[in-house]
Amino acid sequence: MPSKKNNFEEQLADLEKIVNNLENGNVPLDEALEQFQAGVKISRDLEKKLTAAEETVAKLIDKDGSEHELDPQNAAAPEE
């Protein structure tokens, strides 16, 4: 079973292994349920990390240190 990892790429690799195991169908039901639950937990953790990264990227910091939200409709940086 995958260990607790904080690295996004390692967690994604663990999730991919779980998906492959479940897709192959060679896993006993009890183990499949455990892997599925672990996969859901990893998926939620990855989603939180992606959301946090998106929020970080969406903020632009001016020279004076003030933050501005990036308008997704207009991805250009604000005029300085």
Backbone torsions as a table, in degrees:
resi	resn	phi	psi	omega
1	MET	NA	145.1	-177.6
2	PRO	-62.5	141.4	176.8
3	SER	-85.7	166.9	178.5
4	LYS	-72.5	121.6	-179.4
5	LYS	-130.5	144.0	179.4
6	ASN	-97.0	-18.8	-177.4
7	ASN	-72.5	125.6	-177.1
8	PHE	-55.8	-47.4	-176.4
9	GLU	-64.7	-38.8	178.6
10	GLU	-66.6	-41.3	178.2
11	GLN	-64.9	-40.1	178.7
12	LEU	-63.4	-40.7	177.6
13	ALA	-63.0	-40.7	177.3
14	ASP	-62.1	-42.9	179.5
15	LEU	-63.3	-41.4	178.5
16	GLU	-62.7	-38.7	177.3
17	LYS	-62.9	-43.7	179.6
18	ILE	-61.6	-46.5	-179.6
19	VAL	-60.1	-45.1	179.3
20	ASN	-61.3	-43.6	178.4
21	ASN	-60.0	-44.7	-177.9
22	LEU	-70.2	-36.4	179.0
23	GLU	-67.8	-33.1	179.3
24	ASN	-68.2	-26.7	176.1
25	GLY	74.1	11.9	-179.0
26	ASN	-97.0	24.9	-176.6
27	VAL	-112.9	131.8	176.4
28	PRO	-58.2	152.8	-174.0
29	LEU	-54.1	-48.4	-178.5
30	ASP	-60.2	-43.5	178.9
31	GLU	-68.1	-36.7	178.0
32	ALA	-62.6	-41.1	178.3
33	LEU	-64.6	-41.5	177.6
34	GLU	-62.3	-45.3	-179.9
35	GLN	-65.0	-39.7	178.6
36	PHE	-61.1	-45.9	178.9
37	GLN	-61.7	-42.6	178.0
38	ALA	-63.1	-40.1	179.1
39	GLY	-63.5	-40.9	178.1
40	VAL	-63.6	-42.5	179.3
41	LYS	-62.5	-46.0	178.8
42	ILE	-62.7	-43.3	-179.6
43	SER	-59.5	-43.4	179.2
44	ARG	-65.2	-40.4	178.6
45	ASP	-64.0	-43.0	178.5
46	LEU	-63.8	-39.3	178.8
47	GLU	-62.7	-41.0	177.5
48	LYS	-62.2	-42.8	-179.9
49	LYS	-64.9	-40.7	178.5
50	LEU	-65.1	-41.9	179.0
51	THR	-62.1	-43.8	178.7
52	ALA	-63.1	-40.5	179.0
53	ALA	-65.5	-41.5	178.2
54	GLU	-61.9	-41.8	179.5
55	GLU	-65.0	-38.3	178.5
56	THR	-65.1	-45.0	-179.4
57	VAL	-67.2	-32.3	-176.2
58	ALA	-73.0	-9.8	179.4
59	LYS	-101.1	132.0	176.1
60	LEU	-112.2	139.7	-178.7
61	ILE	-109.9	124.3	177.3
62	ASP	-75.0	171.4	178.3
63	LYS	-58.9	-32.5	-179.2
64	ASP	-82.5	1.4	176.6
65	GLY	92.5	-3.6	179.4
66	SER	-78.3	145.4	-177.9
67	GLU	-98.5	146.9	176.4
68	HIS	-131.3	134.3	175.8
69	GLU	-71.0	139.2	176.6
70	LEU	-81.2	126.4	177.9
71	ASP	-78.3	114.8	-177.8
72	PRO	-61.3	-25.3	179.0
73	GLN	-76.0	-25.2	-179.7
74	ASN	-131.8	89.8	-171.8
75	ALA	-73.8	-3.8	179.5
76	ALA	-69.8	144.5	178.3
77	ALA	-69.8	149.4	178.3
78	PRO	-63.9	152.3	178.9
79	GLU	-64.5	141.7	179.1
80	GLU	-96.3	NA	NA
